[in-house]
Amino acid sequence: RSPRVKVEERYDAAKKQYHLTLTQSCAPTPGQNEKKPFHIPLKIRLITPANDQLEQLLELTEPTQSWTFDNISERPVLSINRNFSAPINLDFEQSEADLLTLFSSDDDPFNRWEAGQKLAMQMILNNRLPDAALIDAYRNLLLDPNLDPAFKELALTLPAESYLYEQCASVDPQQICAARRAFRREVAKQLQLEWAALYQQMQTPGPFKSDAISAGKRGLKNLALNMLLEANGPVWAPMAANQFQIADNMTDRYAALAALVTHGAKEAKQCLIDFYNRFAKDALVIDKWFEIG
């Protein structure tokens, strides 16, 4: 079993000190009722408004260890286990404000993605729509020219319903489904202009390429298409139907078909018939057809 690390933090504004305490534990396994402390390397960075703190490596070797960081002018936000430096489970309760800071400005891709997932999960499970601050963070991420399209797609993909179920002591599938759909629709509507621009920017003209950059662009383009239909199906469905017809690869054709069916577009019926006729002799492809048909 993976060890569990509990994170406790405290900031002393008067002394300009940040205190961090880490406690490790591991559940017993057959033949090993008591676990000795592991040697756990943890990369951390303290994110401050000045962004002047460098990444550091902490080595947790005792059941409990504490560190004090001096000359920290404002309360920092902790980015921990950067680059997935240790295969552990973290017990770390962070406020929505801290998660928003990580999602907006953390330079560690995994921690940035995870902060966004936690924010969306908390809001969906509390039946809340994304607030203005989160919408702005989504917008800035989508517009950032330095971020990889594949990362943008992952960051804007909401936690799966099955994962949301796992976070609840008592599961109400209909309520969770409705809350997730409402959250997604709000993101789609609030960022409709950005999704439309991305759909055009992420086109990959010319012969089909399977490289990572082209695949990332296709993924983000098809997410944008889905969100546009979520925002206003009747307006954007003809564009999805056009993509279905002119696609030179299965990724784009299937994504367009799935978007049309999911959002109940009137164009879906004819595209379903067309798809079946094209691939009737390919059992694996028809399996995919049954999934959405």
Phi, psi and omega in degrees: 000149179283140176293156179248135181239122178266135183249127173232134183226153178209138179244129178255101184294324182296317181267355183055047180238142176246126182249131181233128177237130179241133179235127182251150177207160177210130182295148179297153175234162181307126179083000180215082184286329179240128181260130173284157180301140176275163170262105188246111176276126182233116174278133179227160168215136175266115182268121181238164178305327180280345181053041184254008182265133181270161176292141179228155177252118174259141179245107180270110183238347181252165176304320177220133177222151179232149177227147176238131180247124184265164175058041176260104192291333178223159180302124183269167171251129186274125170253113189237155183058044180295147184057022183048056186294340178216138179279081185231169169255129182260134168255098186213105179272115178245146180290163177298326179296317179292318178297322179294321177298314179297316182293329183276327192220000179294136180267005173263115188301318182294314181295325178294314178298314183296323178298319178296321179295319179295318178299311180298317181300312182298318181291317180295315182291339175262013177057043180246149173274158178299134180277177185298323182294319179290321177300318178297321179295318176300315182299313181298322178295315181295327184272352184289114183288347184270352182267143180291137179304323180297322178293320179300319180297314179298318184292332181260003175271123186285157176304140181294152179302320181299322178291320179298323178301320184295341182271359186248137174290323177232122188262130172242091186304320182294319180294316180295318179299315181294319181293319179294319180294319179295320178298313181297318181296322179295318177299318180298314183290316183295331184248026186301320179295320180293319178297319181296318179294318180296322180302320179285320183291331185267011175296148180237078183293163180092186181301148180300134177236139182258010181292166186297320182295314180295319179297321178296320178295317179297319180299314180291321178300317182285331171295317179300318179299315180298319181291326178295318177292328176295321183287317183200084185306307183302327181287319189261348181301320178301327178292321178294320179296323178294318177299319179303316185287322187263356184301140176251016179209156184293325181304309183289320181294314182293320180298318179295317179297314181299319179296317180297316181291313182303322185260012173063034181289146181294337179287348186297319185301310182294324179292325176297317179296315180300313182300314180298316181296325180293322192238022184303333183268001180249100187300321182294321179290321179293331172301318178294325178298317180296328182298325183251343183288000000 
